[in-house]
């Protein structure tokens, strides 16, 4: 079994040229085929998030623009027009397979800001838990030059990091990464497998995207490098390849496979354990210490005896045993002022005390590393 075949949580990114049939309008037949394949993946226990380009390209087609504009307000206008049709087609195609979809629009600010990062993560994980297929695009109607991701390949990698995906599949109009531009060099060979982040891949990738899309092969190689930082593998393959998603999930070697050298869990745990900016700490009773260390459980507020320091939701805190010894670090789900109010309280009491519930855990086990 390949690493791709065993992936349980997958981010699939489809490019503008595929979604809009090279700018001629939304390719409903192609979208229907991807929806069918994603439905098959869901039935086999895979969780799938779809990152879709195409809003600007569809808007250009509807507005009769042959060339992608440079002015940010024109791009925003095109996105606003195109997003309507894009979401409608996805919704109708997935509905045929009895799958609900959800539109999620993100900007760089959403993933740079701690609170919005955690909110986006919680929303996406909740949608996946409900069996919904999130369809993500950059929020092109409100972005500026300063906050644009620049291309949806990067967005796909950031989403893979955000939800700790096992695999990022970038579907494009090319067969994968070649050793040189196959349009110019007849000796160019397809790179079947390599290590994500290998600097030689960036040299091979060079070149720009199409007139419709913004990303070229270089952005895909860099996206794979970014995704690998959280342990996600990447496949770059042709979206026009028959049953590409189904065949990849069955273990077939299609396109270019860029393998992450760091295992998924190790990447996140290493980041947490090495995090130097610990904003505060929580002190545990013996029961909570045992639950974390011996039983592998999450940290619930009832096991916290005191809270030190000032921190916001999503910051890294030290988790200490009753004697003050640091036993773990984790991303906390509540600000210090809130954590003090719910310490020694049952999770069921959180809403009554705070008026809301972020999570029932103070620190979830997935966001915690033992030291």
N, C-alpha and C positions, 0 to 999 in steps of 0.2 A: 504494500500500500504506500502510495506517495504521500508527502505532507499535505498536498492539495486534496487528495481523496479523503483524508481524515479530518479535514477542517469542519468545525461545527458552526462557527460564526463567520459569515462571509460578507464583505463589502464588495458590491459589483458597481463599477463605474462605466457608463456608456458615454461615448463622445458625441459631439454635435453632428459630425458628418454622418454617423450611423443613425441617430435619432431622426434627423431631418432629411435623410436620403440625399446627402451632399447639398443641402440647402434648398431642395425642391419642395419642401413641406414635410410635415410629420410622416414618418414611415410607419403607418399603423400596422402593417403586416409584420414588420420586424419587431415592433414593440410587443405585439401579441405573442410572438415566438419566445421572447425573453420572459414574458409573464408566465407562459406555459412551463418553461424550464425552471423558473423560480418556484412555481407552484409544486413542481416535482421535488425540488430540493427541500421545500418545507415539509412535504409528506414523508421525507426520509430523515426528518429530525434536524435539518439545518436551519439556522437563523440567517436571514438575508436582509441587508440594507442596500438599497439602490441609490447610487449617486448619479444623477442624470444631468448632462448638459442639454442644451437645445432650446432654452427659453428665448435667448437673444436671436438665435438663428431662425426660430419659428416666427418671432416678431418681425425680423427683417423680411421674411417671405410674405407675411401678411401685409406689411407696409410697402412692399414692392421695392425694397432696397437690395441691390445686387452686391454691394460692397459693405463690409462691416465698418460702421462708423468709428471714429476715434473719440469724438466728444462724449464725455461721461453722461451728460443728460440724454443724449440720443441712445446710448446703450441702455440706460435705465428705462427709457420709454419703450424700446424694443422688447426688453425683458418683461415689462408689465403687460404688453400685448400678448407676447408669446406664451407666458406662463399659463394663461387661461386655457389655451388649447392643449398644452403639454400635460397638465394635470388631468384634464378631462379624458384624454386618450388613455393615460395610465390607469385611471380609476375604472374605466369601462373594460379594459383588457383584463385586469386582475379580478374584477367582479365576476367575470365568466368562469373563473376558477374558485369562486366563493371565498376569495381573499379580500380582506379590507386593506386599504392603503391609507397612508397619512402623509400630508405634505409638510416638510420641515425645511425652512429657509434659514441659512446660517450666514453670518459674516465673521471675519477674522476676530472682531471684538468679542463675539460670543464664546470663542475658544481661548481668548487671551485673558478674559476676566474670570476670576475664580468661581464666583457665584453662578455666572451664566454657563460656564463650562460644566459645572456639576448639574445645573438644571437641564442642560442639553443632554448630558449623559443619562440622567435619571429618566428623562422623557423617552429617549431612544430605547433604553433597556426595558422600560415599562411596555412600550409598544411591541417590542419583540416578545416579551412574556405573554402578551395578549394575542399573539399570532398575527399581528398586523405587519405589513411590509412598509417601512418608512421609505419615502422617496425624497431625497435630499438634493437641493440645489443651492448655489450661492444666492443670497438675497440681492440680486442685481439691481433691484429697483431703489435701493437705499445706499449702496456702497459708494465710496469715493476712492480715488487713487490710493489713498493712504491705507485703506482697510481691505482692499480686494485681495483674495487669495491669489489671483492672477490666472488660475486655470483650475478646472475641476479635478485634475489628476492630484494636485496638492490637497484639495478638499477631501478627496477620497482617502488619501493617506492619513490626514488629520482625523477623519471619522474612524478609520481603522484603529488609530491610537486611542481615540476617545472611548470606544466601546470594547477595546481589547479584542479585536477580531483576530481570528487565526489566519485569515487569508484576504488579500485585496486582489480582485480580478479587474484589470483595466482592459475593457473591450474597445478596440480602435478599428480603423479601416486598413491597418497594416497587419501582416501575419505575425509580427513580433519585432524584436530587436535584431538587426543584422550587423555584421562586422563592418559594413560600409553601406552607403546609400545604394540599394539595389536598382534604383532608377538610373544611376550613373555608373555603377560598377557591376559588370556581369559576374564577377567573381565573389560578390558579397554572399556570405553564408548566414543562415539563421542561427542565432545563439539559442540553443535549446535549454541550457541550464547554466546558471552562474550564481555567485554570491552577491546578494544585494549590498550595495555600498562599495563594490569594487570600482576603483577610480577609472579603470580602463573602459568601463561601460559608458561613462559619460563622454569619453572621447569618441567612441563608436556612435553615440546617439546624435550629437550635433544637429543642426538643421532646425527649421521652423515648422509650424503647423500649417494647416490649410487656410484658405481664405475664409472658411466658415468658422472653424474652431480657433482657439487661441494656443492650445498646447501642442508641442511637437514631441518627438520621441525622447528628447532630453528631459522634459518635465515628467515623463513616465518613469524614467530611470531614477530621477531624483525623488519621485514619490515613493518608489520601492525602497530607496535608502531611508526615507523618513519612516515608512511603515515598519521597517525592520527594527527600528529602535525600540519598538514595543513588542517585538517578537513575531510580527505578522509577515508571512511570505507573500510574494506578489507574482501574478501571472499577467503577462502582456500578450493578448491574443486578438485575432480578428473576430469582430462581432458578427461578421457575415459567414463565419464557419458554421456549418450545420450542427445544431444541438451542442454548441460549444460548452455551455455551462454544465449540461448533463454529462457530457463526455469527460470534462475535467474532473467532475465530482466522482466519476467512476475510475479515475486514475490514469486516464489517457494523457500522454504528453503532447499538448497542443501549445503552440506559441513559445514564448520565452518564460521560463520559470526562474525567478530570482529569489533565492532562499535566504531567509534570515538566519544569521549565525548564532543569535541568542534566542533560547527558548522563550515562549510567550510569558510564562509565569516568572522566569528568572529576570527578564527585562524589567518588569514592573517592580518586583520585589527589590532588585538592585537599586533602582531609582529611589525607592522609598528609604531604604537603609542608608544610602549615601547622601540623602538630602540634608544639607547643612543648615537650612533656615527653619529650624524648629521654633515655632512661635509660642508654644506653651506646653503644658503637661497636664495629665490627669492621673490621679492616684486611685488605685484599685483596692478592693477588699480581697480576701483570700479566695472567695468563690469565683469572682470574676477573673482573677489571675489564673486559676486552674482551668476555667472555661477557655481562656485564650491559649495558654501554653500546652495543656494536656489534651484538650478536647477539640481544638481548632475552631472555636466558635467566634462569632462577632462580639464586639464590646457593646453591651447594653447599658443604658444610663443607670440602672438600678445598682450596678456593681461599682460605680464611681463614688469615692468618698470625698474628694475635693478636686478643685480645678485651679490651676495656676497660670498666670500670664494672660495676655490679651490676644485673641486671634479671631479670624473670620471663618465662616464656613468654607471648607475646602483646603484649609492650610494644614501643614504637617505638624502634628503634636507628638510629644514623647508620652509613652504610656508606661507608668511606673507601678511596681508592686508596693505593698504596704510599707516596706522598709526604704522606699525611695529609689530602689534600683530600677534602671530603665530596662524593660523587658521587650518593648515593641515600639514601633512608630506607625502612624497611620494618618490618613486623610479624614478629618473630622467633619461630621455632617451638620454641626451646629456651632454658632459663634460662642465665644467664651461666656458672654452674658447669659445666653440661652442655656448653655451646658450647666452653669451653676444652678439655674432654676430647676432643671430636671434631674440633677444628680440625686441618686438614692431613690428615684421614682421609677415605677413600672412604665414600660413603653406605651401601654394603653392609656397612661395619664398625660402623655405629652401634649395632645391637642387641648385638653382642658387647662393645662398650665400656660402654654404658649399661644394658643389660639390657632395653631397650625401644626402639621407634621411634615417634616422633610423626609425622614426615614425613621423606622422604629429603632434602628441601631445608632449608637453614637459614632462608632467606627465599624464599617462592614468588613468582614474577614477578607474580601477581595481587595480592600484598600489598606491592608494591614500587613506588616512584616515583623516577624519575631527576630529579636537580636541575640 
